[in-house]
Amino acid sequence: MKQAVFGEDNQHLSPRELLLRGVIDAIAQTMDLYGANYSFGQLYGIMFFEDKPMTLEEMKQVMNMSKSNMSYGVRSLIASRMVTKLDEKRERKELYAAETDFFQAFRNFFTLKLQREIDVMQEAMGAAIPELEALTQAADTPEEERQACVRDLDKLQHAVEYYAWLQRFVSGLEEGELFGGLPGRG
């Protein structure tokens, strides 16, 4: 991808690059559905089809974005484990490469997102449940409030079970044990 793939001037794009624009756009739309920035999805799509690692300068030229936005996008993709910063450099510039195994990219992206959800919810429930239990047992809690606490505890117990299941799901996803293995991997 040597040109600004999503700019107005498409006359210098090869037939291959023109065809890949649709796929790159679909990747960006898909990532947007799951809360990733659309332009970062475009960047990932472009990097996905690159045959070699890219520098920030190369990404900037292809995306037609500022270097600071490009740097932020790359950091975001690295945090999602969709892109890796390589140990090697080209002309003293950092090199980055996209994860090109869709199964691994899926696992990386979703395990991070789901683990964050689990951690946030377990922390909140871990703080709320003992307090609600204390309210149900306190002598000065009005009966109507006590019954509301019992109902809330029942709802939270269901949530605790869900997040225990989700943790097993995430662990299985991380270890590649789900769905009978991944296609092409036994």
C-alpha positions in Angstrom: 0.0 0.0 0.0 2.0 2.9 -1.2 -0.7 5.5 -1.6 -3.1 7.2 0.7 -5.6 4.4 0.4 -8.6 6.3 1.6 -7.9 9.7 0.1 -9.7 11.3 -2.8 -6.8 10.7 -5.2 -7.2 7.0 -6.2 -5.7 7.2 -9.7 -2.3 5.8 -8.6 -3.8 2.8 -6.8 -3.2 -0.6 -8.4 -6.1 -2.9 -9.1 -5.1 -5.0 -6.1 -5.0 -1.9 -3.8 -8.4 -0.8 -5.1 -9.8 -4.3 -4.3 -8.3 -4.4 -0.9 -9.9 -1.0 0.0 -13.2 -2.8 0.5 -11.7 -5.4 2.7 -9.8 -2.8 4.7 -13.0 -0.8 5.1 -14.8 -4.0 6.3 -12.0 -4.6 8.9 -12.4 -1.0 10.1 -16.2 -1.3 10.3 -15.9 -4.6 12.2 -13.4 -3.2 14.7 -15.7 -0.1 15.1 -18.5 -2.5 16.1 -16.5 -3.7 19.0 -15.5 -0.3 20.2 -12.2 0.3 18.4 -11.7 3.6 16.6 -12.6 3.3 12.9 -9.5 4.9 11.6 -7.4 2.7 13.8 -9.2 -0.2 12.2 -8.2 1.1 8.8 -4.7 1.4 9.9 -4.8 -2.2 11.2 -6.3 -3.3 7.8 -3.5 -1.5 5.9 -0.8 -3.1 8.1 -2.5 -6.5 7.7 -1.9 -6.4 4.0 1.6 -5.0 4.1 4.3 -7.5 3.3 6.8 -5.9 5.6 6.8 -4.0 8.9 6.0 -0.3 8.7 7.4 2.9 10.4 5.1 5.6 11.7 6.2 7.8 8.8 5.1 5.1 6.3 1.8 4.7 8.1 1.3 8.5 8.1 1.8 8.7 4.4 -0.6 5.8 3.7 -3.3 7.0 6.1 -2.8 10.7 5.4 -3.0 11.4 9.1 -0.8 13.4 11.5 2.1 11.7 13.1 0.6 12.3 16.6 -2.7 10.6 15.6 -0.7 7.8 14.0 1.3 7.3 17.1 -1.8 7.2 19.2 -3.4 4.7 16.9 -0.4 2.5 16.9 -0.3 2.6 20.7 -4.0 1.7 20.8 -3.4 -1.2 18.4 -0.4 -2.4 20.5 -2.5 -2.3 23.7 -5.1 -4.5 21.9 -2.3 -6.8 20.8 -3.4 -6.3 17.2 0.0 -4.7 16.3 3.5 -5.5 17.6 6.4 -3.1 18.0 9.4 -5.0 16.7 12.9 -5.1 18.3 14.6 -4.2 15.0 14.6 -0.8 13.4 14.8 0.6 9.9 17.1 3.7 9.6 16.8 4.3 13.3 13.0 4.3 13.1 10.7 2.0 15.1 9.0 -0.8 13.1 5.6 -2.2 13.6 3.8 -5.2 12.3 0.1 -6.3 12.4 -1.0 -9.7 13.7 -2.0 -11.4 10.5 -3.5 -14.5 12.1 -7.2 -13.6 12.4 -7.7 -16.3 15.0 -4.9 -14.9 17.2 -6.1 -11.4 16.6 -9.6 -12.4 17.7 -8.2 -14.1 20.8 -6.0 -11.1 21.6 -8.7 -8.5 21.2 -11.5 -10.3 22.9 -9.6 -11.7 25.8 -8.3 -8.2 26.7 -11.8 -6.7 26.4 -13.6 -9.5 28.3 -11.0 -9.7 31.0 -11.3 -6.0 31.6 -15.1 -6.4 32.0 -14.6 -9.3 34.4 -12.2 -7.4 36.5 -14.3 -4.3 36.7 -17.5 -6.2 37.5 -15.9 -8.6 40.0 -14.4 -5.6 41.9 -17.7 -3.8 42.1 -19.6 -6.9 43.1 -17.0 -7.9 45.6 -17.5 -4.5 47.3 -21.3 -4.5 47.1 -22.2 -8.0 48.1 -20.7 -7.9 51.7 -22.4 -4.6 52.3 -25.7 -5.8 51.0 -25.4 -8.9 53.2 -24.6 -6.7 56.2 -27.7 -4.6 55.5 -29.9 -7.7 55.3 -28.6 -8.8 58.7 -28.6 -5.4 60.5 -31.3 -5.1 63.1 -32.1 -1.5 62.1 -32.7 -2.2 58.4 -36.4 -1.6 57.6 -38.1 -4.8 56.3 -38.8 -3.3 52.8 -35.1 -2.3 52.5 -34.1 -5.8 53.7 -36.3 -7.5 51.0 -34.8 -5.2 48.3 -31.3 -6.2 49.4 -32.3 -9.9 49.3 -33.5 -9.4 45.7 -30.4 -7.5 44.8 -28.2 -10.2 46.3 -30.1 -12.8 44.2 -29.4 -10.8 41.0 -25.7 -10.3 42.0 -25.4 -14.1 42.7 -26.5 -14.7 39.1 -24.0 -12.2 37.9 -21.2 -13.8 40.0 -22.0 -17.2 38.3 -22.0 -15.5 34.9 -18.6 -13.8 35.5 -17.2 -17.1 36.8 -18.4 -18.7 33.5 -17.0 -15.8 31.5 -13.6 -16.2 33.2 -13.6 -19.9 32.2 -14.5 -18.8 28.6 -11.7 -16.2 28.5 -9.2 -18.7 29.9 -10.2 -21.3 27.3 -10.0 -18.7 24.6 -6.5 -17.6 25.7 -5.4 -21.2 25.8 -7.0 -22.0 22.4 -9.1 -24.8 24.0 -12.5 -23.6 22.7 -14.5 -24.9 19.8 -12.4 -28.0 19.2 -9.3 -26.1 18.2 -8.8 -23.5 15.6 -9.2 -24.3 11.8 -5.9 -25.4 10.3 -4.4 -25.9 13.8 -5.5 -29.4 14.6 
